[in-house]
């Protein structure tokens, strides 16, 4: 249904403590507001019909009866909308009073879910008024409760799931405030029983530093349970006799905050939750399925949800990242880049120590990938207390080498302290063409790949000669597309970039350039290095295998295989979540503006991606060692195992059918 998106809303409505008539009107207004935006679920705060801060007035029959009457009134006044509404109130059952979440839809009271953990510490004294769901015994333990003649048997219990007949993957469960803060939250059992959406009706008061802790709890619950967590908190209209409430509403999905109202802002928030993403995460986590075997059976109540159309970006309550491998905020990006290059360096340092070598060989082209690889090698040598002159950086100019990349490779080796070797390959390749009978004027795959394999032969033989290892420079995006020559630049003895996508490679090099620009060094060496890196960043991505045109690069990779930002977008959603081409196409259209890439262009490059991804698996099946750095890897010994002769027909057919 709708590409697996479930729309949730959370709100802190205006209220008057103990004024159920006033409060019910505000709840009804909020429900219609949520329905107008096609919300599948609206979550309101704990005890929102009466207010949380009623104190001993909860013992008053007038308040309790008014709360039930208000609940029926809310049900009646929202009978025309399909939004599921979760609202809080006190309810008597047997000889006890319970703090419950009432679940409503289309004029029906679907269920009442009592709070499990009742706080009775610090400023909280709920045990004075309310019983715990854990203590339901005897007559109180019945599965239903009488509300009125209209609602004589309403399901009652903490083990209830709501699911839609037209969206069965979206199963909703409920807990109340302290339940989340406890050592064994009910939400864990709900998730193991199949709930993908957990709603929390809360009245968490505001104190210094509590908002951040609350945010952490919500994110952790969503991450640990591979679920969405909707948290609606009581607002500032609660009594301030002893506490202040801030209406801090949160929606998290799998540990990521999708929507949030700042404390004391209290507005209604919306988010489109990707249930299929959550299911994909659960399927991949074998430990989650092992825990599922211990789940207790839940009672399921079926509903029907309104079909939605996500037309235009304004009708999609979800921020989509064009560059999913790249954090959007500068501080987070800087931290990510430093973390990545540190992992690269540590991984290579371990390999160097294990082998006992004091030397490595790296092909230096003056492009981004080999630049990043060299920077990581330099850090690894520093970690091993080895002299950088043991880094043999080899520049191998050929038919397509331009002055710009040649000079940058030369300067980069010099400024990093590596030992530079220049070995031209043109004559060797021409002799090879003569040996195999290839016309040098025919610029085909043979013309290009012969150069790549000649360079690899040089690197391997130099490594043998110096007791060294060859450092691979190819990145994750190139491996996905097969944009490397089999047994050419495809091969090395350790690939330091193999799980880093092209879109992130650029940012890591940029961060290093910025860092060098800020550092002081004798003779201004770091500033020189920074300038070199910035010029490399400004150079078009190219394998430089075809002759230059008027001294400039003639072969631009992204004009041949497509924009890397699109391919990385496809790659992330395919590998991370297993999304279908139609869903990825839908997401790409939302993420990229029409003026960036038209739907036709997205469809074209998506088809290219899938064709290359399937046909080039044979290269990945025998790729060299290289540590996993990010969330995905294509190593057959790591994240990805795929037959080299798998058919892409089903995926290509789906792409061809896209509108």
C-alpha positions in Angstrom: 0.0 0.0 0.0 1.4 3.4 -1.1 5.0 1.9 -1.4 4.8 0.8 2.3 4.3 4.2 3.9 2.2 4.7 7.0 1.4 8.3 8.0 1.6 9.0 11.7 0.8 12.2 13.6 1.4 13.2 17.2 0.0 16.3 19.0 -0.2 18.0 22.3 -3.6 19.7 22.3 -4.8 22.6 24.3 -6.6 21.5 27.5 -8.1 22.6 30.8 -7.4 20.3 33.7 -10.6 18.3 34.6 -12.7 20.0 31.8 -13.5 17.0 29.7 -16.0 18.9 27.5 -13.4 21.5 26.6 -10.7 18.9 26.1 -12.9 16.6 23.9 -13.6 19.5 21.5 -9.9 20.2 21.1 -9.2 16.5 20.6 -11.9 16.3 17.9 -10.4 19.4 16.2 -7.0 17.8 16.2 -8.4 14.5 14.8 -10.0 16.3 11.9 -6.8 18.2 11.3 -4.9 15.0 11.1 -7.5 13.4 8.9 -7.3 16.3 6.5 -3.7 15.4 5.9 -4.5 11.7 5.5 -2.9 10.6 8.8 -3.4 6.9 9.4 -2.8 7.3 13.1 -3.0 10.3 15.5 -1.4 9.9 18.9 -2.4 12.2 21.8 -0.9 12.5 25.3 -1.5 10.4 28.3 -4.9 11.1 30.1 -5.6 13.8 27.5 -9.4 13.7 28.0 -9.1 14.8 31.7 -5.5 16.1 31.9 -2.7 14.2 33.6 -2.5 16.5 36.6 -5.9 15.9 38.2 -4.4 14.5 41.4 -7.0 13.0 43.8 -9.8 14.3 41.6 -9.3 11.0 39.7 -11.2 9.4 42.6 -14.2 11.6 41.8 -17.0 9.7 40.1 -18.1 12.9 38.3 -14.7 13.1 36.6 -14.6 9.4 35.7 -18.1 9.5 34.2 -17.4 12.7 32.3 -14.3 11.1 30.8 -16.3 8.1 29.5 -19.0 10.4 28.1 -16.3 12.5 26.4 -14.8 9.4 24.9 -18.1 8.4 23.4 -18.6 12.0 22.2 -15.2 12.0 20.5 -16.0 8.6 18.9 -19.3 10.0 17.5 -17.7 13.3 16.2 -14.9 11.5 14.4 -17.1 8.8 12.9 -16.6 10.2 9.4 -12.8 9.9 9.4 -10.6 6.8 8.9 -7.7 8.1 11.0 -7.0 5.9 14.0 -7.0 8.0 17.2 -5.2 7.1 20.4 -6.4 9.2 23.3 -5.9 8.8 27.1 -8.3 8.7 30.0 -8.9 7.0 33.4 -11.2 3.9 33.3 -12.5 1.8 36.1 -12.5 -2.0 35.8 -13.5 -4.2 38.7 -12.1 -2.7 41.8 -9.3 -0.8 40.2 -8.7 2.4 38.3 -6.5 2.2 35.2 -4.7 4.8 33.1 -5.6 3.7 29.6 -5.1 4.5 25.9 -8.4 4.4 24.1 -8.1 3.5 20.4 -10.9 4.9 18.2 -11.7 4.8 14.5 -14.8 5.7 12.5 -17.0 6.1 15.5 -15.9 2.8 17.1 -13.9 2.3 20.3 -11.6 -0.4 19.1 -9.7 -1.2 22.4 -8.5 0.1 25.7 -4.9 -0.5 26.6 -3.9 0.0 30.2 -0.6 1.3 31.4 1.8 -1.4 32.6 4.4 0.4 34.7 3.1 2.9 37.3 5.7 5.4 38.5 5.7 6.2 42.2 8.9 8.0 42.7 10.2 11.6 42.7 7.5 13.9 41.6 5.3 11.0 40.4 2.7 9.3 42.6 0.5 7.5 40.1 0.3 4.3 42.2 -1.9 6.4 44.6 -4.5 6.4 41.8 -3.9 3.7 39.2 -3.4 0.0 39.1 -0.9 -1.7 36.8 -1.9 -3.9 33.8 0.4 -6.5 35.3 -1.9 -6.9 38.3 -5.0 -7.7 36.3 -6.5 -10.7 38.1 -9.9 -12.4 38.7 -12.8 -10.4 37.4 -10.4 -7.6 36.3 -8.6 -9.9 34.0 -11.4 -10.2 31.5 -10.6 -9.5 27.9 -13.3 -7.0 27.4 -14.8 -4.1 29.4 -18.3 -2.6 29.4 -18.2 1.1 28.5 -21.9 1.7 27.7 -24.9 0.1 26.0 -23.4 1.2 22.7 -20.0 -0.3 23.6 -20.7 -3.2 25.9 -17.6 -5.3 25.1 -14.6 -3.3 24.3 -11.3 -5.3 24.1 -9.2 -4.5 27.2 -5.5 -5.4 27.7 -1.9 -4.5 27.1 -1.5 -7.2 24.5 -3.5 -5.7 21.6 -2.4 -5.0 18.1 -4.3 -3.0 15.5 -3.7 -4.0 11.9 -5.2 -2.8 8.6 -6.8 -5.3 6.2 -5.4 -3.3 3.3 -2.0 -2.7 4.9 -1.3 -5.8 7.1 2.4 -5.0 7.5 1.5 -1.9 9.6 0.7 -3.4 13.0 0.2 -0.8 15.8 0.7 -1.4 19.5 0.5 1.0 22.4 2.2 1.8 25.6 2.0 4.7 28.0 4.7 7.0 29.3 6.6 5.2 32.0 6.4 2.0 30.0 9.1 3.3 27.8 11.3 4.4 30.7 11.2 1.0 32.4 13.9 -1.7 32.2 11.6 -4.1 30.2 9.3 -1.9 28.1 6.1 -3.6 26.8 7.1 -2.3 23.3 9.8 -5.0 23.1 7.1 -7.7 23.4 4.8 -5.8 21.0 7.6 -5.6 18.4 8.4 -9.3 18.7 4.7 -10.1 18.3 4.7 -8.2 15.0 4.1 -4.5 15.8 6.0 -2.3 13.4 4.5 0.9 14.8 4.5 1.7 18.6 2.5 4.6 19.9 3.3 6.1 23.3 0.8 8.4 25.1 2.9 10.3 27.5 2.9 13.0 30.2 6.6 13.4 30.8 7.4 16.6 32.7 10.2 18.9 31.6 13.3 19.3 33.6 16.9 20.4 32.7 18.4 18.0 30.2 15.3 15.7 30.1 14.4 16.5 26.5 17.7 15.0 25.2 17.3 11.9 27.3 13.7 11.5 26.1 14.9 11.8 22.6 17.5 9.2 23.2 15.0 6.8 24.7 12.6 7.2 21.7 15.4 6.7 19.2 16.8 3.7 21.1 13.4 2.0 21.3 12.9 2.5 17.6 16.4 1.2 16.8 16.3 -1.8 19.1 12.9 -3.0 18.0 13.3 -2.1 14.3 10.1 -0.2 14.5 8.6 3.3 14.3 8.0 5.0 17.6 5.4 7.8 18.0 5.6 9.8 21.2 3.0 12.3 22.1 3.7 14.3 25.3 1.4 16.4 27.5 1.7 20.1 26.9 2.1 23.3 28.9 -1.7 23.5 29.7 -1.3 20.9 32.4 -1.2 22.1 36.0 2.1 23.9 36.9 1.4 23.4 40.7 4.5 21.2 40.9 5.6 20.4 37.4 5.9 21.8 33.9 5.1 19.9 30.7 6.4 20.9 27.3 4.6 19.0 24.6 7.8 17.4 23.3 6.5 15.2 20.5 8.7 12.8 18.6 8.4 10.3 15.7 11.4 8.0 15.2 12.0 5.2 12.7 14.6 2.6 13.3 16.6 5.0 15.4 16.3 8.1 13.2 14.1 11.1 14.1 11.6 11.7 11.3 9.7 14.6 13.0 9.9 16.5 16.3 8.3 19.4 17.9 10.7 21.3 20.2 9.8 21.5 23.9 7.1 24.1 24.5 6.3 24.2 20.8 3.7 21.5 21.1 2.6 21.6 17.5 1.1 18.6 15.6 3.9 16.7 13.8 3.5 14.3 10.8 5.8 11.6 9.4 5.5 9.0 6.6 6.9 5.8 8.2 8.5 3.3 5.8 7.1 0.0 7.1 8.8 -1.9 4.3 12.1 -0.5 5.4 11.4 -1.8 8.9 10.5 -5.2 7.7 13.7 -5.4 5.6 15.7 -4.6 8.7 14.0 -7.3 10.7 14.5 -9.9 8.0 18.2 -9.1 7.8 18.6 -9.3 11.6 18.8 -13.0 12.4 18.9 -12.2 16.1 15.5 -10.4 15.9 13.9 -13.5 14.4 15.5 -15.6 17.2 13.9 -13.3 19.8 10.5 -13.6 17.9 10.2 -17.2 19.0 9.7 -16.0 22.6 7.0 -13.5 21.7 3.6 -13.8 23.5 0.5 -14.0 21.4 -1.3 -10.7 20.9 -5.0 -10.1 20.1 -5.3 -8.5 16.7 -8.1 -6.0 15.8 -8.6 -5.3 12.1 -9.3 -1.9 10.6 -9.3 -0.4 7.1 -7.1 2.6 6.2 -7.6 5.3 3.6 -5.6 5.0 0.4 -3.2 7.9 -0.2 -1.6 9.6 -3.1 1.8 11.1 -2.7 1.5 13.8 -5.3 4.2 16.5 -5.1 6.8 16.9 -2.4 4.4 18.9 -0.1 2.2 15.8 0.4 5.1 13.6 1.6 6.0 13.9 5.2 9.4 12.5 5.1 12.8 14.2 4.4 14.6 12.3 1.7 18.3 12.6 1.3 19.7 12.8 -2.2 23.0 11.6 -0.9 22.1 8.9 1.7 25.8 8.0 2.4 26.6 11.6 3.2 25.4 13.3 6.4 23.7 16.6 5.7 24.9 18.7 8.6 28.5 19.9 8.4 29.6 18.8 11.9 28.1 15.3 11.3 29.8 15.1 7.9 33.2 16.1 9.3 32.8 13.5 12.0 31.8 10.8 9.5 34.8 11.7 7.2 37.3 11.5 10.0 35.8 8.2 11.2 36.0 6.7 7.7 39.6 7.6 7.0 40.5 6.5 10.6 38.9 3.0 10.0 40.7 2.8 6.6 44.1 3.6 8.2 43.6 1.2 11.1 42.6 -1.6 8.8 45.6 -1.2 6.6 47.9 -0.7 9.6 46.8 -4.2 10.9 47.6 -5.8 7.5 51.0 -4.1 7.3 51.9 -5.2 10.8 50.8 -8.8 10.1 52.8 -9.0 6.9 55.8 -7.3 8.5 56.4 -5.1 5.4 57.8 -1.6 5.5 56.6 -0.7 2.0 53.5 -0.5 -0.1 52.9 0.3 -3.8 50.1 2.5 -5.0 49.1 3.7 -8.4 48.6 7.5 -8.3 46.5 9.0 -11.1 45.8 12.4 -9.8 42.1 11.5 -9.4 39.9 11.3 -6.3 40.1 7.6 -5.5 43.9 7.2 -5.6 44.2 10.5 -3.6 42.0 9.2 -0.8 43.8 5.9 -0.8 47.2 7.6 -0.5 45.9 9.8 2.4 44.7 6.6 4.2 48.1 4.9 3.5 49.9 7.9 5.0 47.9 7.6 8.2 48.5 3.9 8.3 52.3 4.4 8.0 52.1 6.9 10.8 50.2 4.5 13.0 52.9 1.8 12.3 55.7 4.4 12.9 57.0 3.7 9.4 58.8 6.2 7.2 56.6 7.5 4.4 59.4 7.0 1.9 58.3 3.4 2.1 55.1 4.4 0.2 56.0 3.9 -3.4 53.6 6.1 -5.4 53.7 5.2 -9.1 52.4 7.5 -11.8 52.0 5.8 -15.1 51.1 8.3 -17.9 49.4 6.8 -20.9 47.4 7.7 -23.9 44.8 9.7 -22.0 46.9 11.3 -19.3 46.5 15.1 -19.1 49.0 17.6 -17.7 46.7 18.5 -14.9 46.3 15.0 -13.4 50.0 14.2 -14.0 51.2 17.3 -12.2 48.7 16.8 -9.3 49.9 13.2 -8.9 53.5 14.3 -8.9 52.9 17.1 -6.4 50.7 14.9 -4.1 53.4 12.3 -3.8 56.1 14.9 -3.0 54.0 16.8 -0.4 53.0 13.6 1.5 56.5 12.4 1.7 56.0 9.3 -0.5 58.6 7.9 -2.9 57.5 8.8 -6.5 58.1 6.5 -9.4 57.2 7.6 -13.0 56.8 4.7 -15.4 55.2 5.6 -18.8 53.1 2.8 -20.3 52.5 4.0 -23.9 55.4 2.1 -25.5 54.7 -1.1 -23.6 51.0 -1.0 -24.5 51.8 -0.3 -28.2 54.1 -3.3 -28.2 51.3 -5.4 -26.7 48.9 -4.2 -29.4 51.4 -5.4 -32.0 51.7 -8.8 -30.2 47.9 -9.4 -30.1 47.3 -7.7 -33.5 45.2 -4.8 -32.3 44.9 -1.6 -34.3 45.9 1.3 -32.0 43.4 3.5 -33.8 40.5 1.4 -32.6 39.6 2.9 -29.3 37.5 0.0 -27.9 37.5 -2.0 -24.7 40.8 -3.7 -25.7 42.4 -0.3 -26.2 41.3 0.8 -22.7 41.7 -2.4 -20.7 45.2 -3.1 -22.0 46.3 0.1 -20.4 44.7 -0.8 -17.0 46.2 -4.2 -17.1 49.7 -2.9 -18.0 49.5 -0.5 -15.0 48.5 -3.4 -12.7 51.3 -5.5 -13.9 53.8 -2.8 -13.1 52.4 -2.3 -9.6 52.4 -6.0 -8.8 55.9 -6.5 -10.1 57.2 -3.5 -8.2 55.5 -4.9 -5.1 57.3 -8.2 -5.5 60.6 -6.4 -6.1 60.3 -4.3 -2.9 58.6 -6.9 -0.6 55.5 -4.7 -0.6 51.8 -5.0 -1.2 49.7 -3.2 -3.8 47.0 -0.9 -2.4 43.7 -1.0 -4.4 42.1 2.4 -5.0 38.7 1.4 -6.5 35.6 2.5 -4.6 32.2 1.0 -3.8 30.3 2.8 -6.6 32.8 1.5 -9.2 32.4 -2.0 -7.9 28.7 -1.8 -8.1 28.8 -0.6 -11.7 31.7 -2.9 -12.6 33.6 0.3 -13.7 36.9 -1.3 -13.4 39.0 -3.6 -15.6 38.9 -7.2 -14.6 42.4 -8.2 -13.4 43.4 -4.6 -14.0 42.6 -1.9 -11.6 40.0 -4.4 -10.2 42.9 -6.3 -8.6 45.2 -5.4 -5.7 46.4 -7.0 -2.4 44.3 -4.7 -0.2 41.5 -2.4 -1.2 41.2 0.5 1.2 38.4 2.2 -0.6 36.3 -0.8 -1.4 33.3 0.0 0.8 33.3 3.8 0.3 30.8 5.3 -2.2 32.0 7.9 -4.7 29.7 10.6 -3.2 31.5 10.2 0.2 35.0 9.9 -1.3 34.7 13.4 -2.5 33.7 14.7 0.9 36.5 12.9 2.8 39.1 14.4 0.4 37.5 17.8 0.9 37.6 17.5 4.7 41.3 16.6 4.5 41.9 19.6 2.3 40.2 21.9 4.7 42.1 20.3 7.6 45.5 20.8 5.9 44.5 24.4 5.1 44.0 25.1 8.8 47.1 23.3 10.1 50.5 25.1 10.5 53.5 23.4 9.1 57.1 24.2 8.5 57.5 25.9 5.1 53.7 25.9 4.5 53.8 22.2 3.4 50.2 21.5 4.6 48.8 24.6 2.7 50.5 23.3 -0.5 49.0 19.9 0.0 45.6 21.5 0.7 45.8 23.4 -2.6 46.6 20.2 -4.5 43.7 18.4 -3.0 41.3 21.2 -3.9 42.5 21.1 -7.5 42.0 17.3 -7.6 38.4 17.9 -6.3 37.8 20.3 -9.2 39.0 17.8 -11.8 36.3 15.8 -13.7 36.1 12.1 -12.8 37.8 10.1 -15.6 39.8 6.9 -16.2 41.8 8.9 -18.7 42.2 6.0 -21.1 41.3 7.9 -24.3 43.5 10.6 -25.9 42.8 14.1 -24.6 41.1 16.8 -26.7 43.2 19.9 -26.9 45.0 18.9 -23.7 41.8 18.4 -21.7 40.1 15.2 -20.4 38.0 13.7 -23.2 36.5 10.8 -21.3 34.2 11.8 -18.4 32.9 8.8 -16.4 29.5 10.3 -15.5 28.7 11.0 -19.1 29.3 7.3 -19.8 27.8 5.4 -16.9 25.7 8.2 -15.4 25.7 10.5 -12.4 27.3 9.0 -9.3 24.8 10.7 -7.0 22.0 8.8 -8.7 23.9 5.5 -8.7 24.8 5.9 -5.1 21.1 6.6 -4.3 20.1 3.5 -6.2 22.9 1.4 -4.6 22.0 2.4 -1.0 18.3 1.6 -1.3 18.9 -1.7 -3.2 21.6 -3.0 -0.8 20.4 -1.5 2.5 16.7 -2.2 2.2 16.1 -4.4 -0.9 13.6 -1.9 -2.3 12.0 -2.6 -5.7 12.8 -0.5 -8.7 9.4 1.1 -8.6 9.8 2.2 -5.0 13.4 3.5 -5.7 12.1 5.4 -8.7 9.3 6.9 -6.6 11.9 7.9 -3.9 14.3 9.3 -6.5 11.6 11.5 -8.0 10.9 12.9 -4.5 14.5 13.4 -3.6 15.7 15.0 -6.8 14.1 18.1 -8.2 12.7 17.9 -11.7 15.3 20.4 -12.9 18.0 18.2 -11.6 16.8 14.9 -13.2 13.6 14.4 -15.1 11.7 11.1 -14.4 12.8 9.9 -17.8 16.5 10.5 -17.0 16.1 8.8 -13.6 14.5 5.8 -15.3 17.2 5.7 -18.0 20.1 5.6 -15.5 18.3 3.2 -13.2 18.1 0.7 -16.0 21.8 1.2 -16.7 22.6 0.6 -13.1 20.6 -2.6 -12.8 22.1 -4.0 -16.0 25.6 -3.3 -15.0 25.0 -4.4 -11.4 23.9 -7.8 -12.4 26.3 -8.3 -15.3 29.4 -7.2 -13.3 29.0 -9.5 -10.3 31.8 -11.7 -11.5 34.3 -9.0 -10.7 33.0 -8.6 -7.1 33.0 -12.4 -6.6 36.8 -12.3 -6.6 37.6 -8.8 -5.3 40.6 -8.3 -2.9 40.4 -8.0 0.8 39.2 -4.6 2.2 37.6 -3.7 5.4 33.9 -2.8 5.6 33.7 0.9 6.6 30.1 2.0 6.1 26.6 0.5 6.2 27.0 -1.6 3.1 29.7 -3.6 1.4 29.9 -5.6 -1.8 32.5 -8.1 -0.6 31.5 -11.7 -1.1 33.1 -12.3 2.3 31.1 -9.5 3.9 27.6 -8.2 3.1 26.9 -9.4 -0.4 26.6 -12.9 -1.9 25.2 -13.1 -5.4 25.5 -15.5 -8.3 27.4 -14.1 -11.2 24.9 -15.6 -13.6 21.7 -14.3 -12.0 19.1 -12.9 -14.4 18.2 -9.2 -14.2 15.0 -9.7 -16.3 12.5 -9.2 -13.5 14.1 -5.9 -12.4 14.5 -4.6 -15.9 10.9 -5.5 -16.8 9.7 -3.5 -13.7 11.8 -0.5 -14.8 10.4 -0.6 -18.3 6.8 -0.6 -16.9 7.4 2.5 -14.8 5.3 5.6 -15.6 
